[in-house]
Amino acid sequence: MTKCCRDNPSSVHRSHSEVAGRSVGKAGSQFNDSVDYLYGLQMFGIKFGLENSLRLTGILGNPANSFRTIHVAGTNGKGSTSAIIASVLKGNGFKTGLYTSPHLVSFTERISINGYLIPEHEVIRLTSYIRDVIANTGMKPTFFEFVTAMAFYYFASNGVEWAVIETGMGGRLDATNVILPEASVITNIGIEHVEFLGASIPEIASEKAGIIKPAVPVVTAVTQPEALKVINDRARDSGSDVHLYGRDFEGAIISMDETHIEFDYKGYKNYNGLSLPLAGKHQIYNASLALRVCEILMQKGVMINEAAIYSGLAGLNFEGRLERVSQTPPVILDGAHNPEAAKLLALTMKELFHGKKIITITGIMKDKDIAGILKPLVEISETIILTKPKGERAASPERLKECVENLQLSGNHKTVMITGSTAEALDLAKAIWKEGNIILVTGSFYTTGEAKEALGHKGVLSHLRE
């Protein structure tokens, strides 16, 4: 298996085919065909409802029944929280699966066991197997339904003991919501995917609270009173205890720099001097949520030792979150793709790079709150390069420019440039870069993924990441 660079970048061993871009040779061609088939399932769109997932996993023998799970939902932070939980469980010797999305460069990033990405030959095998299984059923699963079933089957086939499962969108009707977890996590609530989840905080909270199961503990860092009421009401009706950040557990920053944070955690037990190699004060919430989950598991009799908690956090690397991918010029990637994430990113950039001029490259999906994402980015940037990543969902740079111009009507004008691709935007940023400047790439995982590939981090790029 290929070592997952999100878990241990110092021991990453990408296959030759990934380094070269799309896979080559006979096996590579089969892998590309499999991935193309999966991407082709987007013709069935995004379907909310569990009928397909329940039927598909049932046909496969309900593979998720063979391992224990943690279910993670939320607007932001669910990827980091999931990765931290998985890292701690793995550090305790449990064979641990991680199912997360979106991917940055390679499709295989979505499914891993003990930090190792699913091999290409397994993607080929499982895609073929599941296609054959459903061939005469009349089923038309979506991309996410198919890949979720693939992940569950892969975990079960490989003797996974624990799996951390991240929702794709929402929760109540998300394809992952066919599991009975040991703990449910709702990281936070923000406005997103309004056409699917609703346009208000209570509506979105109701969708995400749909992952709460009877008598299963709920861990959350949600702050809005109206969202908390929804979660508390659902938990009460389900007989589930709610563990709230700031009331039942919390973290306190000791220090922070560009590469990591050090913090103390206070919960059932205190853990002092923890180190997490992710930048940004907001990561303390994600790490604390993960630690509370571990404490809940310990109360259930799961053996998790203190050393594994420290090493699980310290040994983590999670791509696309304030990730430096180039030293000269310094290029930082962050997948912020909603207003809340953009605000946190802007705050962290100001704290980490105070006094330095920022050249921001951004490409945003047209179904996002474009103005809400751009506003904090415009405020911290000296130069803004607007681009359009591949895919029909991407907003045109001209539309982004209109938004930027509207934001600048009150003054504080910035230099605004337009390019036709992420690679061109990087070339332009490098051309105007001066010593002491920082290049930031953000706005979408599409954009950051394309930037990684342009900078030499090769894989199987797709038009379906978010």
Secondary structure, DSSP 8 states (H G I E B T S, - for coil): -EE-TTT-GGG----HHHHHSS--HHHHHHHHHHHHHHHHGGGG-----SHHHHHHHHHTT-GGGGSEEEEEE-SSSHHHHHHHHHHHHHHTT--EEEE----SS-GGGGEEETTEE--HHHHHHHHHHHHHHHTTTT----HHHHHHHHHHHHHHHTT-SEEEEE-SS-STT-TTTT---SEEEE-------HHHH-SSHHHHHHHHGGG--TT--EEE----HHHHHHHHHHHHHHT--EEEBTTTBEEEEEEE-SS-EEEEEESSSEEEEEEES--STTHHHHHHHHHHHHHHHHHTT----HHHHHHHHHT---TTSSEEEETTTTEEE----SHHHHHHHHHHHHHHSTT--EEEEE--BTTS-HHHHHHHHHHH-SEEEE---SSTTB--HHHHHHHHHHHTTTS---EEEE-SSHHHHHHHHHHH--TT-EEEEES-HHHHHHHHHHTT--S---S---
